[in-house]
Amino acid sequence: MNDQTKDQIASVMLQHGTPEQQKEALLYCGINQVAARTESGTASAYRLKRTVHGELVLQGCFQWQQGTDGGFKWRDIETVEE
């Protein structure tokens, strides 16, 4: 098996493999550790989202970072009806 074939197999294993296969693929690539994903505990923005049933749901925007990657994720915030 040539190096190009091994690289292609490692790429597929990283994208679609089981956690154990992904770990093996990372080791093959020379990566021993993967940066942990961190997420802010406080929302930086809020919005109301309408569900398919017409209900309003409060959502918060939470920033995340993993190594040099980052972004945001909208998560539902539990509300109490009085």
TIMI-2910 file (N, C-alpha, C, CB; in pm, 1 decimal, decimal comma, always signed):
<rs>
+----------+----------+----------+----------+----------+----------+----------+----------+----------+----------+----------+----------+------+
!      n_x !      n_y !      n_z !     ca_x !     ca_y !     ca_z !      c_x !      c_y !      c_z !     cb_x !     cb_y !     cb_z ! resn !
+----------+----------+----------+----------+----------+----------+----------+----------+----------+----------+----------+----------+------+
!    +86,1 !   -117,0 !     +0,0 !     +0,0 !     +0,0 !     +0,0 !    +91,1 !   +123,8 !     +0,0 !    -98,2 !     -0,5 !   +124,3 !  Met !
!    +66,6 !   +216,5 !    -91,7 !   +151,2 !   +335,7 !    -99,2 !   +104,4 !   +443,4 !     -0,9 !   +151,6 !   +391,7 !   -242,2 !  Asn !
!   +187,5 !   +545,8 !    +16,6 !   +158,2 !   +652,2 !   +114,1 !    +30,4 !   +728,6 !    +80,2 !   +275,2 !   +749,6 !   +121,7 !  Asp !
!     +3,6 !   +751,1 !    -48,1 !   -116,6 !   +824,9 !    -86,6 !   -241,4 !   +747,5 !    -45,7 !   -117,7 !   +852,0 !   -238,7 !  Gln !
!   -241,1 !   +617,6 !    -63,8 !   -355,0 !   +534,6 !    -23,7 !   -373,3 !   +538,4 !   +127,1 !   -335,9 !   +389,5 !    -71,0 !  Thr !
!   -263,3 !   +529,7 !   +202,3 !   -270,9 !   +536,9 !   +348,7 !   -327,7 !   +670,7 !   +393,6 !   -132,3 !   +515,2 !   +411,2 !  Lys !
!   -285,9 !   +779,8 !   +327,7 !   -338,2 !   +913,1 !   +361,2 !   -488,0 !   +921,6 !   +335,3 !   -265,1 !  +1021,5 !   +280,5 !  Asp !
!   -533,9 !   +863,9 !   +226,2 !   -676,8 !   +867,2 !   +193,7 !   -756,6 !   +786,7 !   +295,6 !   -701,5 !   +812,6 !    +51,7 !  Gln !
!   -703,8 !   +671,3 !   +334,5 !   -772,3 !   +590,4 !   +435,3 !   -779,3 !   +665,0 !   +567,8 !   -701,1 !   +455,3 !   +454,1 !  Ile !
!   -669,4 !   +728,5 !   +608,6 !   -668,0 !   +805,8 !   +733,6 !   -768,9 !   +919,6 !   +728,3 !   -527,3 !   +861,6 !   +761,1 !  Ala !
!   -780,4 !   +985,2 !   +613,5 !   -876,4 !  +1094,8 !   +598,6 !  -1019,5 !  +1045,2 !   +616,0 !   -860,3 !  +1161,8 !   +461,6 !  Ser !
!  -1051,5 !   +932,6 !   +554,2 !  -1187,1 !   +876,1 !   +566,9 !  -1213,1 !   +832,8 !   +710,3 !  -1206,1 !   +756,0 !   +470,9 !  Val !
!  -1113,2 !   +773,0 !   +774,3 !  -1129,9 !   +730,2 !   +913,6 !  -1154,4 !   +849,2 !  +1005,9 !  -1006,5 !   +652,4 !   +960,6 !  Met !
!  -1086,5 !   +961,5 !   +981,6 !  -1107,7 !  +1080,7 !  +1063,9 !  -1248,8 !  +1134,4 !  +1048,6 !  -1007,2 !  +1188,9 !  +1027,6 !  Leu !
!  -1301,2 !  +1130,7 !   +927,4 !  -1432,1 !  +1189,2 !   +900,3 !  -1547,9 !  +1097,5 !   +937,6 !  -1442,0 !  +1225,3 !   +755,2 !  Gln !
!  -1530,8 !   +966,0 !   +919,1 !  -1645,4 !   +875,7 !   +931,4 !  -1622,1 !   +756,2 !  +1022,9 !  -1683,5 !   +826,2 !   +796,8 !  His !
!  -1503,0 !   +745,3 !  +1080,3 !  -1470,6 !   +628,3 !  +1160,2 !  -1525,0 !   +633,0 !  +1301,3 !  -1324,4 !   +611,2 !  +1165,5 !  Gly !
!  -1511,6 !   +520,9 !  +1367,9 !  -1546,6 !   +512,9 !  +1509,1 !  -1444,8 !   +595,6 !  +1587,9 !  -1549,8 !   +363,8 !  +1558,9 !  Thr !
!  -1472,7 !   +627,8 !  +1713,2 !  -1373,9 !   +702,4 !  +1792,4 !  -1236,2 !   +634,7 !  +1795,1 !  -1424,6 !   +719,4 !  +1934,9 !  Pro !
!  -1233,7 !   +502,6 !  +1803,7 !  -1105,1 !   +431,4 !  +1805,7 !  -1033,3 !   +446,8 !  +1671,3 !  -1126,3 !   +281,2 !  +1838,1 !  Glu !
!  -1105,6 !   +438,1 !  +1560,0 !  -1045,6 !   +456,4 !  +1427,8 !   -994,9 !   +599,4 !  +1410,1 !  -1147,2 !   +422,5 !  +1317,8 !  Gln !
!  -1069,4 !   +696,2 !  +1462,8 !  -1025,9 !   +835,1 !  +1454,7 !   -896,3 !   +855,1 !  +1532,9 !  -1135,6 !   +929,1 !  +1507,6 !  Gln !
!   -886,2 !   +791,5 !  +1649,9 !   -765,1 !   +801,6 !  +1730,5 !   -645,6 !   +743,0 !  +1654,6 !   -783,9 !   +729,4 !  +1865,7 !  Lys !
!   -667,5 !   +627,0 !  +1591,4 !   -560,3 !   +564,4 !  +1512,8 !   -518,3 !   +654,0 !  +1396,5 !   -605,5 !   +427,0 !  +1459,7 !  Glu !
!   -615,3 !   +717,0 !  +1331,2 !   -584,7 !   +805,4 !  +1218,9 !   -504,5 !   +926,1 !  +1264,6 !   -713,2 !   +851,1 !  +1150,1 !  Ala !
!   -538,7 !   +981,8 !  +1380,5 !   -463,8 !  +1095,4 !  +1434,3 !   -321,0 !  +1055,5 !  +1466,1 !   -532,0 !  +1150,7 !  +1559,6 !  Leu !
!   -303,1 !   +936,8 !  +1524,1 !   -167,9 !   +888,6 !  +1553,6 !    -88,9 !   +868,1 !  +1424,2 !   -173,7 !   +757,0 !  +1634,2 !  Leu !
!   -155,4 !   +816,1 !  +1321,0 !    -89,6 !   +797,6 !  +1191,1 !    -41,6 !   +932,5 !  +1136,9 !   -186,1 !   +729,8 !  +1089,7 !  Tyr !
!   -121,5 !  +1036,8 !  +1158,9 !    -86,2 !  +1170,8 !  +1109,9 !    +16,6 !  +1239,6 !  +1199,7 !   -211,4 !  +1257,5 !  +1099,6 !  Cys !
!    +51,8 !  +1175,8 !  +1310,4 !   +150,8 !  +1234,7 !  +1400,8 !    +90,7 !  +1330,7 !  +1501,2 !   +255,6 !  +1305,7 !  +1321,9 !  Gly !
!    -39,6 !  +1323,2 !  +1520,5 !   -107,0 !  +1411,8 !  +1614,7 !   -140,7 !  +1329,7 !  +1738,3 !   -236,0 !  +1476,3 !  +1551,7 !  Ile !
!    -78,0 !  +1362,4 !  +1850,5 !    -99,2 !  +1285,6 !  +1972,6 !   -211,8 !  +1340,9 !  +2058,2 !    +27,3 !  +1281,7 !  +2053,0 !  Asn !
!   -242,6 !  +1469,9 !  +2043,5 !   -346,9 !  +1530,5 !  +2124,6 !   -434,3 !  +1618,8 !  +2036,2 !   -286,1 !  +1612,2 !  +2241,2 !  Gln !
!   -560,3 !  +1627,6 !  +2073,1 !   -653,8 !  +1715,0 !  +2004,2 !   -698,7 !  +1820,8 !  +2104,0 !   -775,9 !  +1635,0 !  +1945,9 !  Val !
!   -700,3 !  +1945,6 !  +2061,5 !   -740,8 !  +2054,8 !  +2150,1 !   -884,8 !  +2035,1 !  +2196,2 !   -725,5 !  +2190,8 !  +2079,2 !  Ala !
!   -908,3 !  +2059,4 !  +2323,4 !  -1042,9 !  +2047,5 !  +2378,8 !  -1128,7 !  +2163,7 !  +2329,4 !  -1038,8 !  +2044,3 !  +2534,0 !  Ala !
!  -1254,4 !  +2136,4 !  +2311,9 !  -1348,3 !  +2241,5 !  +2271,3 !  -1401,4 !  +2308,6 !  +2397,0 !  -1465,7 !  +2183,5 !  +2184,6 !  Arg !
!  -1388,5 !  +2440,6 !  +2401,0 !  -1440,1 !  +2517,0 !  +2514,2 !  -1553,8 !  +2605,7 !  +2466,6 !  -1328,3 !  +2601,8 !  +2580,2 !  Thr !
!  -1650,6 !  +2626,4 !  +2554,1 !  -1767,2 !  +2708,8 !  +2520,8 !  -1791,2 !  +2808,1 !  +2632,7 !  -1893,5 !  +2621,2 !  +2497,3 !  Glu !
!  -1825,0 !  +2930,2 !  +2595,2 !  -1851,7 !  +3032,2 !  +2696,8 !  -1973,8 !  +2993,3 !  +2777,9 !  -1872,2 !  +3171,0 !  +2632,0 !  Ser !
!  -1973,9 !  +3032,2 !  +2904,6 !  -2086,2 !  +3001,3 !  +2991,5 !  -2195,0 !  +3106,6 !  +2989,1 !  -2038,3 !  +2983,5 !  +3130,6 !  Gly !
!  -2166,8 !  +3219,3 !  +2924,5 !  -2262,4 !  +3329,5 !  +2918,5 !  -2294,1 !  +3361,7 !  +2773,6 !  -2207,8 !  +3454,3 !  +2991,0 !  Thr !
!  -2420,0 !  +3376,8 !  +2744,6 !  -2461,9 !  +3410,0 !  +2608,4 !  -2418,6 !  +3551,8 !  +2572,6 !  -2614,8 !  +3395,2 !  +2593,5 !  Ala !
!  -2374,4 !  +3569,7 !  +2448,2 !  -2334,1 !  +3703,1 !  +2401,7 !  -2447,0 !  +3773,6 !  +2327,8 !  -2211,9 !  +3692,9 !  +2310,9 !  Ser !
!  -2551,8 !  +3700,8 !  +2293,3 !  -2668,1 !  +3758,3 !  +2225,3 !  -2788,0 !  +3665,9 !  +2250,3 !  -2641,0 !  +3776,5 !  +2070,3 !  Ala !
!  -2906,3 !  +3718,6 !  +2228,7 !  -3029,0 !  +3641,0 !  +2248,3 !  -3120,9 !  +3660,7 !  +2129,0 !  -3100,7 !  +3682,2 !  +2379,6 !  Tyr !
!  -3209,4 !  +3562,1 !  +2107,3 !  -3310,6 !  +3574,4 !  +2003,3 !  -3430,6 !  +3488,9 !  +2040,5 !  -3254,0 !  +3533,0 !  +1865,0 !  Arg !
!  -3542,4 !  +3519,9 !  +1977,0 !  -3661,2 !  +3436,7 !  +1989,8 !  -3676,5 !  +3358,1 !  +1860,2 !  -3789,2 !  +3522,7 !  +2020,2 !  Leu !
!  -3691,8 !  +3229,2 !  +1873,7 !  -3708,1 !  +3141,7 !  +1757,3 !  -3848,8 !  +3083,6 !  +1760,9 !  -3600,0 !  +3027,6 !  +1755,5 !  Lys !
!  -3915,3 !  +3084,5 !  +1647,4 !  -4049,1 !  +3026,6 !  +1638,6 !  -4036,1 !  +2881,7 !  +1592,8 !  -4140,2 !  +3108,3 !  +1541,0 !  Arg !
!  -4095,5 !  +2789,7 !  +1668,8 !  -4089,8 !  +2648,2 !  +1633,6 !  -4190,3 !  +2618,4 !  +1523,0 !  -4117,2 !  +2559,6 !  +1757,4 !  Thr !
!  -4185,0 !  +2497,3 !  +1469,8 !  -4279,4 !  +2457,8 !  +1364,5 !  -4422,0 !  +2455,0 !  +1416,1 !  -4242,4 !  +2320,8 !  +1308,0 !  Val !
!  -4438,4 !  +2447,6 !  +1549,7 !  -4572,0 !  +2448,2 !  +1610,3 !  -4618,0 !  +2588,6 !  +1648,3 !  -4573,7 !  +2359,3 !  +1733,2 !  His !
!  -4539,2 !  +2690,9 !  +1613,9 !  -4576,8 !  +2828,8 !  +1639,2 !  -4537,5 !  +2882,0 !  +1775,8 !  -4721,2 !  +2842,5 !  +1623,0 !  Gly !
!  -4472,3 !  +2800,4 !  +1857,9 !  -4430,0 !  +2846,4 !  +1989,8 !  -4300,9 !  +2925,2 !  +1979,3 !  -4412,4 !  +2727,9 !  +2085,7 !  Glu !
!  -4280,7 !  +3020,6 !  +2070,6 !  -4156,5 !  +3097,6 !  +2075,4 !  -4061,2 !  +3034,8 !  +2176,5 !  -4184,6 !  +3245,9 !  +2111,6 !  Leu !
!  -3935,5 !  +3023,6 !  +2137,8 !  -3832,0 !  +2968,1 !  +2223,6 !  -3719,9 !  +3070,1 !  +2235,6 !  -3778,8 !  +2832,5 !  +2168,1 !  Val !
!  -3677,3 !  +3098,8 !  +2358,3 !  -3565,4 !  +3189,7 !  +2381,8 !  -3435,5 !  +3113,2 !  +2357,4 !  -3569,5 !  +3248,9 !  +2527,0 !  Leu !
!  -3346,8 !  +3172,9 !  +2279,4 !  -3217,4 !  +3111,4 !  +2252,6 !  -3106,2 !  +3208,9 !  +2287,1 !  -3207,0 !  +3067,0 !  +2105,4 !  Gln !
!  -2993,5 !  +3153,3 !  +2330,4 !  -2873,7 !  +3231,6 !  +2358,4 !  -2763,0 !  +3190,5 !  +2263,5 !  -2828,9 !  +3214,0 !  +2504,8 !  Gly !
!  -2678,8 !  +3286,3 !  +2227,9 !  -2565,6 !  +3261,3 !  +2139,6 !  -2440,7 !  +3242,7 !  +2225,9 !  -2546,7 !  +3378,3 !  +2036,8 !  Cys !
!  -2380,2 !  +3124,2 !  +2218,7 !  -2263,4 !  +3090,8 !  +2299,3 !  -2142,6 !  +3072,0 !  +2208,5 !  -2288,8 !  +2963,4 !  +2383,3 !  Phe !
!  -2034,3 !  +3142,5 !  +2239,0 !  -1910,7 !  +3133,5 !  +2161,1 !  -1835,8 !  +3006,8 !  +2199,4 !  -1821,4 !  +3258,5 !  +2183,7 !  Gln !
!  -1768,6 !  +2944,2 !  +2102,8 !  -1685,9 !  +2827,3 !  +2130,5 !  -1552,6 !  +2840,0 !  +2059,0 !  -1757,6 !  +2698,0 !  +2087,9 !  Trp !
!  -1453,7 !  +2766,7 !  +2110,4 !  -1321,3 !  +2765,5 !  +2048,8 !  -1260,5 !  +2627,3 !  +2066,6 !  -1229,2 !  +2875,0 !  +2110,4 !  Gln !
!  -1192,4 !  +2578,1 !  +1962,3 !  -1122,1 !  +2451,0 !  +1966,4 !   -994,0 !  +2468,0 !  +1887,1 !  -1209,9 !  +2334,0 !  +1909,7 !  Gln !
!   -883,3 !  +2479,7 !  +1958,4 !   -756,7 !  +2507,3 !  +1891,4 !   -763,8 !  +2643,7 !  +1824,5 !   -723,6 !  +2397,0 !  +1787,8 !  Gly !
!   -740,3 !  +2647,9 !  +1693,1 !   -748,2 !  +2774,0 !  +1619,6 !   -885,3 !  +2796,2 !  +1557,9 !   -642,6 !  +2777,6 !  +1511,4 !  Thr !
!   -975,4 !  +2697,7 !  +1570,3 !  -1111,6 !  +2711,2 !  +1517,7 !  -1202,0 !  +2774,2 !  +1622,5 !  -1167,5 !  +2573,9 !  +1474,1 !  Asp !
!  -1308,0 !  +2835,4 !  +1577,0 !  -1403,7 !  +2894,2 !  +1668,9 !  -1532,1 !  +2928,8 !  +1596,8 !  -1345,4 !  +3017,8 !  +1735,4 !  Gly !
!  -1631,0 !  +2962,1 !  +1673,5 !  -1759,7 !  +2998,4 !  +1615,4 !  -1859,7 !  +3023,8 !  +1725,7 !  -1810,6 !  +2888,8 !  +1520,8 !  Gly !
!  -1986,3 !  +3006,5 !  +1691,4 !  -2091,1 !  +3023,9 !  +1791,2 !  -2197,8 !  +2918,5 !  +1770,0 !  -2151,9 !  +3165,9 !  +1784,0 !  Phe !
!  -2277,0 !  +2897,1 !  +1874,7 !  -2383,5 !  +2797,7 !  +1871,1 !  -2504,2 !  +2855,9 !  +1942,2 !  -2338,9 !  +2663,2 !  +1936,8 !  Lys !
!  -2619,8 !  +2850,2 !  +1877,4 !  -2743,7 !  +2894,0 !  +1940,7 !  -2799,1 !  +2776,4 !  +2020,2 !  -2847,7 !  +2945,5 !  +1834,7 !  Trp !
!  -2827,9 !  +2799,6 !  +2149,2 !  -2885,2 !  +2696,4 !  +2235,2 !  -3013,6 !  +2748,9 !  +2298,0 !  -2784,3 !  +2652,8 !  +2344,8 !  Arg !
!  -3112,1 !  +2659,0 !  +2311,5 !  -3236,4 !  +2694,0 !  +2379,2 !  -3207,8 !  +2724,6 !  +2525,0 !  -3340,1 !  +2580,4 !  +2366,9 !  Asp !
!  -3274,1 !  +2826,9 !  +2577,0 !  -3262,9 !  +2862,5 !  +2718,2 !  -3397,4 !  +2833,0 !  +2781,5 !  -3221,1 !  +3013,5 !  +2738,2 !  Ile !
!  -3393,7 !  +2753,6 !  +2885,8 !  -3518,4 !  +2712,8 !  +2952,4 !  -3584,3 !  +2835,3 !  +3015,9 !  -3491,1 !  +2602,8 !  +3060,5 !  Glu !
!  -3712,6 !  +2847,0 !  +2993,6 !  -3789,7 !  +2955,0 !  +3053,2 !  -3903,2 !  +2894,5 !  +3137,7 !  -3846,4 !  +3050,5 !  +2942,7 !  Thr !
!  -3953,3 !  +2974,5 !  +3230,1 !  -4060,5 !  +2929,0 !  +3317,5 !  -4184,1 !  +3012,3 !  +3289,5 !  -4019,5 !  +2938,5 !  +3467,2 !  Val !
!  -4296,2 !  +2945,7 !  +3273,0 !  -4421,9 !  +3015,4 !  +3250,0 !  -4492,4 !  +3033,8 !  +3383,7 !  -4512,0 !  +2937,6 !  +3149,5 !  Glu !
!  -4530,5 !  +3157,9 !  +3412,0 !  -4596,3 !  +3186,5 !  +3541,0 !  -4745,2 !  +3196,9 !  +3524,3 !  -4542,6 !  +3315,4 !  +3602,6 !  Glu !
+----------+----------+----------+----------+----------+----------+----------+----------+----------+----------+----------+----------+------+
</rs>
